[in-house]
Amino acid sequence: MRLFRIARRLRALARREEGVAFIETIVALAILGAIAVCFLSGLATTSKAVAIADGQTTAVSLAQSQMEWAKRADYTYEATEYSAAPIPGGKDYINYSAVISAEPLHSPDDGIQKITVTVKYSEEAVIRLQGYKVDR
């Protein structure tokens, strides 16, 4: 009889543990799902940050090359703008444009101009770079 009671208790314990194991599995899956969501969210944010940084780096590089182009061009007295250098044809430069404006520091123009390079991406200004051009 005593053996019979022990066997019954073992079966009851086994039934209770089946439910506990199921609940433990569900909780583990929920925790794993939350970790996966956090990881994927971080991955998406990082990907977007890299794209923004790449666009800004391209714009800065383009602005610097346009500024050098304007400084190497012949000095034109009373100029309001200079023609921009050709934009490279690579896939990194699609939808980029540049405008180079000039403004004499003194009136009449005494050989010093403030040059402003504006780089645009899809007609939206991304960066403005200013420098000076001197008639040498």
C-alpha positions in Angstrom: 0.0 0.0 0.0 2.7 2.3 0.9 4.2 1.7 -2.5 0.9 2.4 -4.2 0.8 5.9 -2.5 4.3 6.7 -3.5 3.5 5.8 -7.1 0.4 8.0 -7.1 2.4 10.9 -5.7 5.0 10.5 -8.3 2.4 10.6 -11.1 0.7 13.7 -9.6 4.1 15.4 -9.4 4.9 14.5 -13.0 1.6 16.0 -14.2 2.3 19.2 -12.3 5.8 19.5 -13.8 4.4 19.0 -17.3 2.5 22.3 -16.9 5.5 24.0 -15.4 7.8 22.9 -18.2 5.3 24.4 -20.7 5.1 27.7 -18.9 8.9 27.8 -18.6 9.1 27.3 -22.4 6.6 30.1 -23.1 8.5 32.5 -20.8 11.9 31.6 -22.4 10.4 32.2 -25.9 9.0 35.6 -24.8 12.4 36.6 -23.4 14.1 35.4 -26.6 11.6 37.4 -28.7 12.2 40.6 -26.7 16.0 40.2 -27.2 15.5 39.6 -30.9 13.3 42.8 -31.2 15.9 44.9 -29.4 18.7 43.5 -31.6 16.9 44.1 -34.8 15.9 47.6 -33.7 19.5 48.4 -32.9 20.6 47.0 -36.3 18.0 49.2 -38.1 19.1 52.3 -36.2 22.8 51.6 -36.9 22.1 51.0 -40.6 20.3 54.4 -40.9 23.1 56.2 -39.0 25.6 54.7 -41.4 23.6 55.9 -44.4 23.3 59.5 -43.0 27.1 59.6 -42.2 27.9 58.4 -45.7 25.7 61.1 -47.2 27.3 63.8 -45.1 30.8 62.6 -45.9 30.0 62.6 -49.6 28.7 66.2 -49.3 31.7 67.4 -47.4 34.1 65.9 -49.9 32.1 67.4 -52.8 32.1 70.8 -51.1 35.8 70.8 -50.5 36.6 69.8 -54.1 34.2 72.6 -55.4 35.9 75.1 -53.2 39.3 74.2 -54.6 37.9 74.4 -58.1 36.6 77.9 -57.4 39.9 79.1 -55.9 41.8 77.8 -58.9 39.5 79.5 -61.4 40.6 82.9 -62.8 39.5 85.8 -60.6 36.6 87.7 -62.0 36.0 91.2 -60.5 32.4 91.9 -59.3 31.5 88.2 -59.8 28.4 86.9 -58.1 29.0 83.3 -58.9 31.5 80.9 -60.4 30.7 77.8 -62.5 30.8 74.6 -60.5 33.1 71.7 -61.3 31.6 68.7 -62.9 30.1 66.3 -60.3 31.7 62.8 -60.6 29.5 60.2 -62.3 29.6 57.5 -59.6 26.6 56.1 -57.9 27.6 57.9 -54.7 27.0 61.3 -56.4 23.6 60.7 -57.8 21.2 63.6 -57.1 24.0 65.9 -55.8 24.5 69.4 -57.1 26.7 72.3 -56.2 26.4 76.1 -56.4 29.4 78.5 -56.0 28.5 82.1 -55.1 30.9 85.0 -54.8 30.6 88.3 -52.9 33.3 91.0 -52.9 34.4 92.0 -49.4 34.6 95.7 -50.3 33.0 97.9 -52.9 34.5 98.4 -55.3 36.0 94.9 -55.6 39.6 95.2 -54.4 40.6 91.6 -55.2 39.2 89.7 -52.3 35.9 87.7 -52.5 34.0 85.6 -50.1 33.2 82.3 -51.8 30.3 80.1 -50.6 29.9 76.6 -51.9 26.4 75.1 -51.3 26.1 71.3 -51.9 22.5 70.1 -52.4 21.1 66.6 -52.4 17.7 66.4 -54.2 17.5 70.2 -54.2 17.9 70.4 -50.4 21.0 72.1 -49.0 23.2 69.6 -47.2 26.3 71.7 -46.5 27.6 75.2 -47.0 31.3 75.8 -47.1 32.8 79.3 -47.0 36.2 80.5 -48.0 38.0 83.5 -49.6 39.4 84.0 -53.1 42.2 86.5 -53.7 43.4 88.0 -57.0 47.1 87.1 -57.1 
